[in-house]
């Protein structure tokens, strides 16, 4: 299997870079629709996903694909040994508004565990990659998490799900809890970029709820391979299908878990 990792990673890298080219080319003539009250989708989201599905079908016909826009159309991700987890545009709201904080994220999971990952930010031309057991890289250079050891010395980040209008008390309460303990808290609007920035040492920790596998699968592997730690909100094993994550440099992880544990979640 180790011999196949470079082939898999090359496919992930090719896909996210091509996605970035499509995102940049399409940014000045977007067709934007609503999937929910505040949940947007563009034609580029769909076009990028179609490109990726065709790429995987041509190279790895036995592999499943789990992606954002067409995830319910006969995918075999629950039974296939290999499943590609793909977000064609992570940060669609930013993208639709012309805010240059968006990316494409791709991982290949084997029996539910990511083994290669790539995240590409076309606005900054930054490519974050990882292979399980072999490390993480930013534009080909080794990447490592930060050394912050306390929350007061940490720059944290979070995101709000599309259910924020109905879960605001919990989400904003938790945001306030961290603001009172950390150096600062940011909200960038792209979970994959947030995770990549933790891996690169730009952020010290990140948490969020109500996520999808394509938001966090790639970033989780990149953080682990950069020396960090990922878990569920209770500090237990990370699973991209649970829809929640705490990601950190490892040193502040237990402090983040303790902070989250003190705020009661009602749903």
Secondary structure by P-SEA (a helix, b strand, c coil): cccaaaaaaaaaaaaaaaaaaaaaaaccccccccccccccccaaaaaaaaaaaaaaaaccccbbbbbccccccccccccccbbbbbbcccaaaaaaacccccbbbbbbbccccccccccccccccccccccccccccccccbbbbbccccccccccccccccccccaaaaaaaaaaaaaaccccccccccaaaaaaaaaaccccccccccccccccaaaaaaaaaacccccccccccccccccccccccccaaaaaaaaaaaccccc
